[in-house]
């Protein structure tokens, strides 16, 4: 298992590098391929390792409770990581003021929040900056910032705070693992090493977006997959589903797996809790008042994508966000015939088809592996694999989007480090 862990860490460093200090270093066409293969490897390779070794992640407390030295070391690592990250962030927030010419993400969220606080309907066109923008953000993308607005707290600090809470959850899981001290110390520092790398090479991500909030949501989801609690697992799905659409194609596979491999009521309870959350947080306050909200939001994704492909760069220049060394949109832009709308439409179709196919292939693959692979681990690995396809074929591959699958890699590394080996057999179907 030592070599498996080493290989996984090496590829993880490559994944981080291709998003930061190595981004674009291998050319605009080869760099996206290397990033894609590294990310895909972290999703697929643990499946192979699990199949060969019949490993399973510890789901309960360690056989030996963590001693005081380990607890003190891990907590110290977290505190130091937060302090160093906060120092870097403070400088970034000072140097990079929020500017709609750079990004309208935070200003748009501010308008949504202000409208709600003024008892206005938030989902209506914004025309404050010389162009029409329909706010297509899901509720949990902007609603947490209502509190920040009330207490006059910088939205970017709130996004970082949520990320810190997700790391705290990660740390609680880590403390329950019967790991050597050196491994525990390394794993406790890993989230901050990733964050600091992004802070160093992609500071604008933290200055102009709230992506740490999204990365935190998906880090929580990755951890909840391994939980036995239906409520905790539902919370993980709710946080992600009510913040972005990207998860929606993978959720049926998740719930179907739980339905057939656990007590059937578990999947039903999780589904009901998710539907109740959607009804209370999205449908009842917003969609029921304007049935066109979902349609307009979806249409605006295409409008935004076309704008990034064509509208704002100088004549003859390549679209900035398509040629930064991430995502496959550059191939569709450069090598397809037809006008931009046609090329974009083809990419949208390919994106949808590949995302759906990845879920079906992962599902059929599990059918043949279910006796050899722990289903909860497989769900975690499949999430990483699915999102690798989803984000690499997205129409506008903003670099900050790739923080989401990157932080899922952390949990995969954690469970591989904390896995038992050569277990006689996997749990039998309890449903």
C-alpha positions in Angstrom: 0.0 0.0 0.0 3.0 2.3 0.5 3.5 2.6 -3.2 -0.1 3.2 -3.9 -0.1 6.2 -1.5 3.2 7.5 -3.0 1.8 7.3 -6.6 -1.4 9.0 -5.5 0.5 11.9 -3.9 2.7 12.4 -6.9 -0.3 12.6 -9.3 -2.0 14.9 -6.9 1.0 17.3 -7.0 0.7 17.2 -10.8 -3.0 18.0 -10.6 -2.3 21.0 -8.3 0.7 22.0 -10.5 -1.4 22.1 -13.7 -3.8 24.5 -12.0 -1.1 26.7 -10.6 2.7 26.7 -11.1 2.6 24.4 -14.1 -0.5 25.8 -15.7 -0.1 26.3 -19.4 3.6 25.3 -19.3 3.1 22.5 -21.7 1.3 24.6 -24.3 -2.4 25.5 -24.6 -3.3 22.1 -26.2 -1.2 19.7 -24.1 -1.7 21.2 -20.7 -5.5 20.5 -20.6 -4.8 16.9 -21.4 -2.3 16.5 -18.7 -4.6 18.1 -16.1 -7.5 15.9 -17.3 -5.4 12.7 -17.1 -4.1 13.5 -13.6 -7.5 14.3 -12.3 -9.0 11.2 -13.9 -6.2 9.1 -12.5 -7.0 10.1 -9.0 -10.6 9.0 -9.5 -9.8 5.7 -11.4 -6.6 4.5 -9.7 -8.1 4.0 -6.2 -10.8 1.8 -7.8 -8.1 -0.4 -9.2 -6.3 -0.4 -5.8 -9.6 -1.2 -4.0 -10.3 -4.1 -6.5 -6.9 -5.7 -6.0 -6.6 -5.2 -2.2 -10.2 -5.3 -1.1 -9.6 -2.1 1.0 -12.2 -0.2 2.9 -12.0 3.1 4.7 -12.5 3.2 8.5 -16.0 4.5 9.0 -16.0 4.5 12.8 -13.7 5.7 15.5 -10.2 4.3 15.6 -9.5 1.2 17.6 -7.2 3.4 19.7 -8.6 6.9 20.4 -6.2 9.6 19.3 -3.7 10.5 22.0 -3.1 14.1 23.2 0.0 14.5 21.1 -1.8 13.7 17.9 -4.8 15.9 18.8 -2.4 18.8 19.7 -0.4 18.4 16.6 -3.4 18.3 14.3 -5.1 21.3 16.0 -1.9 23.2 15.9 -1.5 22.5 12.2 -5.0 23.8 11.5 -4.6 26.9 13.5 -1.2 27.7 11.8 -2.7 27.0 8.4 -5.7 29.3 9.0 -3.4 32.1 10.3 -1.0 31.9 7.4 -3.8 31.7 4.9 -5.6 34.7 6.5 -2.4 36.8 6.2 -2.2 36.0 2.5 -5.9 36.6 2.0 -5.8 39.9 3.8 -3.1 41.2 1.4 -5.0 39.9 -1.6 -8.2 41.5 -0.5 -6.4 44.8 0.0 -4.5 44.6 -3.4 -7.5 43.4 -5.4 -10.6 45.5 -4.9 -13.9 44.2 -6.1 -14.4 45.5 -9.6 -17.2 44.6 -12.1 -14.7 45.1 -14.9 -12.8 42.2 -13.5 -15.7 40.0 -12.4 -19.4 40.5 -11.6 -19.7 37.5 -9.4 -19.5 39.2 -6.0 -21.4 42.4 -7.1 -24.2 40.2 -8.5 -24.4 38.3 -5.2 -24.5 41.6 -3.4 -27.5 42.7 -5.4 -29.3 39.5 -4.8 -28.8 39.8 -1.1 -29.7 43.5 -1.0 -33.0 42.7 -2.9 -33.9 40.1 -0.4 -33.2 42.3 2.6 -35.4 45.0 0.9 -38.2 42.5 0.5 -37.7 42.4 -3.3 -37.8 39.4 -5.6 -34.1 38.6 -6.2 -34.3 36.7 -9.5 -34.9 39.5 -12.0 -32.6 41.1 -14.6 -29.7 43.2 -13.3 -28.8 46.2 -15.6 -26.5 48.2 -13.2 -23.3 47.8 -15.3 -24.3 48.7 -18.8 -25.5 45.3 -19.8 -28.3 42.9 -18.9 -27.5 40.0 -16.5 -29.9 37.5 -15.3 -28.8 36.1 -11.9 -28.6 32.4 -12.4 -27.0 31.5 -9.0 -28.7 28.8 -7.0 -29.8 29.9 -3.5 -26.9 28.4 -1.4 -24.5 30.3 -3.6 -25.7 33.7 -2.4 -28.0 33.2 0.6 -25.2 32.6 3.1 -24.0 36.2 2.4 -27.2 37.6 3.8 -25.6 37.4 7.2 -22.4 39.0 5.9 -24.4 41.9 4.5 -26.2 42.5 7.7 -23.0 42.6 9.8 -21.0 44.4 7.1 -18.6 41.5 6.7 -16.6 41.1 3.5 -18.2 38.3 1.4 -14.8 36.9 0.6 -14.0 36.3 4.2 -17.3 34.5 4.7 -16.5 32.2 1.8 -13.1 31.4 3.4 -14.8 30.9 6.7 -17.2 28.3 5.2 -14.1 26.6 3.7 -12.5 26.5 7.1 -15.6 24.9 8.6 -15.4 22.2 5.9 -11.7 21.7 6.8 -12.8 21.3 10.5 -15.1 18.6 9.4 -12.3 17.0 7.4 -10.1 17.2 10.6 -12.7 15.5 12.7 -12.8 12.6 10.3 -9.0 12.5 10.2 -8.9 12.3 14.1 -11.0 9.2 13.9 -8.4 7.4 11.8 -5.9 5.1 13.3 -3.0 6.7 11.4 0.7 7.1 12.3 1.5 10.6 13.7 3.5 11.6 10.6 0.6 10.7 8.3 -1.9 12.6 10.5 0.3 15.7 10.5 0.8 15.6 6.7 -2.9 15.1 6.0 -3.9 17.9 8.4 -1.6 20.3 6.5 -2.6 19.2 3.0 -5.8 21.4 2.6 -3.7 24.5 3.5 -0.9 23.5 1.2 -3.3 23.3 -1.6 -5.0 26.6 -0.7 -1.7 28.4 -0.3 -0.6 27.2 -3.7 -3.7 28.7 -5.2 -3.2 31.9 -3.2 0.3 32.2 -4.6 -0.4 31.5 -8.3 -4.1 32.3 -8.7 -4.8 35.2 -6.2 -7.7 36.6 -8.4 -9.7 33.5 -7.6 -10.0 34.6 -4.0 -10.2 38.3 -4.9 -13.1 38.2 -7.3 -15.0 34.9 -6.6 -16.5 33.0 -3.7 -15.1 29.7 -4.9 -13.8 28.7 -1.5 -17.5 28.4 -0.5 -18.1 25.9 -3.3 -14.9 24.0 -2.6 -16.1 23.7 1.0 -19.5 22.4 0.0 -18.0 19.7 -2.1 -15.3 18.8 0.5 -18.2 18.3 3.0 -20.1 16.2 0.4 -17.1 14.0 -0.2 -16.8 13.3 3.6 -20.5 12.7 4.1 -20.5 9.9 1.4 -18.6 7.8 4.0 -21.1 8.5 6.8 -23.8 6.2 8.1 -26.2 9.0 9.0 -28.9 9.7 6.4 -29.2 13.3 7.7 -25.5 14.0 7.2 -25.5 12.4 3.8 -28.5 14.4 2.8 -26.9 17.7 4.0 -23.9 17.0 1.8 -26.1 16.6 -1.3 -28.3 19.6 -0.4 -25.3 21.9 0.0 -24.0 21.1 -3.5 -27.3 20.6 -5.3 -28.6 24.0 -4.1 -25.5 25.8 -5.0 -24.7 24.4 -8.5 -26.4 22.1 -11.1 -23.1 20.2 -11.7 -24.0 17.3 -9.4 -27.5 16.6 -10.7 -26.5 13.8 -13.2 -24.5 11.9 -10.5 -27.1 11.9 -7.8 -29.3 9.2 -9.3 -26.3 6.8 -9.3 -25.6 7.7 -5.7 -29.1 7.1 -4.5 -29.6 4.0 -6.6 -26.4 2.5 -5.1 -27.6 3.3 -1.5 -31.0 1.9 -2.3 -29.8 -1.5 -3.4 -26.8 -1.9 -1.0 -28.3 -0.6 2.2 -31.7 -0.7 3.7 -34.0 0.7 1.0 -35.5 3.3 3.4 -32.1 5.0 3.7 -32.1 6.1 0.1 -35.8 7.1 0.4 -35.1 9.2 3.5 -32.1 10.9 1.9 -34.2 11.6 -1.2 -37.1 13.0 0.8 -34.8 15.3 2.8 -33.2 16.6 -0.4 -36.6 17.2 -2.0 -37.9 19.0 1.1 -34.8 21.3 1.1 -35.3 22.1 -2.6 -38.9 22.8 -2.0 -38.3 25.1 1.0 -35.2 26.8 -0.1 -35.7 27.2 -3.9 -39.1 26.3 -5.1 -41.4 27.9 -2.5 -39.7 31.3 -2.1 -38.5 31.7 -5.7 -39.7 29.3 -8.5 -43.3 29.3 -7.3 -43.3 33.1 -7.7 -41.8 33.0 -11.2 -41.8 29.7 -13.1 -39.4 31.1 -15.7 -36.6 31.5 -13.2 -35.0 28.1 -14.0 -35.4 28.5 -17.8 -34.0 32.1 -17.8 -31.1 30.9 -15.6 -30.2 28.1 -17.9 -30.5 30.3 -21.0 -28.1 32.9 -19.4 -25.4 30.2 -19.0 -25.3 30.0 -22.8 -25.4 33.8 -23.1 -22.4 34.1 -20.7 -20.5 31.3 -22.5 -21.0 33.0 -25.9 -19.8 36.3 -24.4 -16.6 34.6 -23.1 -16.0 33.0 -26.5 -16.5 36.2 -28.5 -17.5 39.5 -27.1 -14.9 41.1 -24.9 -11.4 40.2 -26.2 -9.6 42.3 -28.8 -10.0 41.5 -32.5 -7.9 38.5 -33.4 -7.1 37.5 -29.8 -7.9 34.1 -28.4 -10.7 34.0 -25.7 -8.8 34.4 -22.4 -10.6 31.8 -20.3 -10.5 29.2 -23.1 -6.8 29.2 -23.5 -5.4 29.2 -20.0 -4.3 25.6 -20.1 -7.4 24.0 -18.5 -10.4 22.4 -20.1 -11.1 21.2 -23.6 -13.1 24.2 -24.9 -10.0 25.5 -26.7 -10.2 22.4 -29.1 -13.8 23.1 -30.0 -13.0 26.8 -30.5 -10.0 26.2 -32.8 -10.6 23.0 -34.6 -14.4 22.9 -35.4 -16.0 24.5 -38.5 -18.9 26.9 -38.3 -19.6 30.1 -36.4 -19.1 30.5 -32.7 -22.7 29.7 -31.8 -22.5 26.4 -33.7 -19.2 25.4 -32.1 -20.5 26.3 -28.7 -23.7 24.3 -29.3 -21.6 21.3 -30.3 -19.5 21.6 -27.1 -22.7 21.9 -25.0 -24.0 18.7 -26.6 -20.7 16.8 -26.1 -20.5 18.1 -22.5 -24.0 16.7 -21.7 -23.4 13.4 -23.5 -20.0 12.7 -21.9 -21.3 13.6 -18.5 -24.2 11.2 -18.8 -22.1 8.5 -20.3 -19.5 8.8 -17.5 -22.2 8.1 -15.0 -23.6 5.1 -16.9 -20.1 3.6 -17.5 -19.3 4.0 -13.8 -22.6 2.4 -12.9 -22.0 -0.6 -15.2 -18.4 -0.9 -14.0 -19.6 -1.1 -10.4 -22.0 -4.0 -11.3 -19.0 -6.1 -12.2 -16.9 -4.9 -9.2 -19.4 -4.8 -6.4 -18.1 -7.9 -4.7 -14.6 -6.6 -4.6 -15.0 -2.9 -4.0 -16.4 -1.1 -1.0 -19.5 0.7 -2.4 -18.9 3.9 -0.3 -15.4 4.2 -1.6 -16.6 3.6 -5.1 -19.2 6.4 -4.7 -16.4 8.8 -3.6 -14.1 7.7 -6.5 -17.0 8.0 -9.0 -17.8 11.5 -7.8 -14.2 12.6 -8.6 -14.3 10.8 -12.0 -17.7 12.3 -13.0 -16.7 15.8 -12.0 -13.4 15.4 -13.9 -15.4 14.9 -17.1 -18.0 17.5 -16.2 -15.5 20.3 -15.6 -13.0 19.5 -18.3 -15.7 19.7 -21.0 -17.5 22.7 -19.6 -18.1 25.6 -22.0 -16.0 28.2 -20.2 -13.3 26.5 -18.1 -12.6 29.2 -15.5 -9.6 28.1 -13.5 -11.4 28.6 -10.2 -14.0 25.9 -11.1 -11.3 23.3 -10.8 -10.9 23.9 -7.1 -14.0 21.7 -6.6 -12.6 18.4 -8.0 -9.2 19.3 -6.5 -10.5 19.3 -3.0 -12.3 16.0 -3.5 -8.9 14.5 -4.2 -8.0 15.4 -0.6 -10.7 13.0 0.8 -9.6 10.3 -1.6 -6.0 10.6 -0.3 -7.3 10.5 3.2 -9.3 7.3 2.8 -6.5 5.5 1.0 -4.1 6.5 3.7 -6.6 5.2 6.3 -7.6 2.0 4.6 -7.4 -1.5 5.9 -5.9 -4.2 3.6 -7.0 -7.7 2.6 -10.3 -7.7 4.4 -11.9 -11.1 4.1 -15.1 -9.8 2.5 -17.1 -6.6 2.1 -20.3 -6.0 4.0 -23.3 -7.9 2.7 -26.3 -6.1 1.3 -28.4 -5.0 4.2 -31.4 -3.9 2.2 
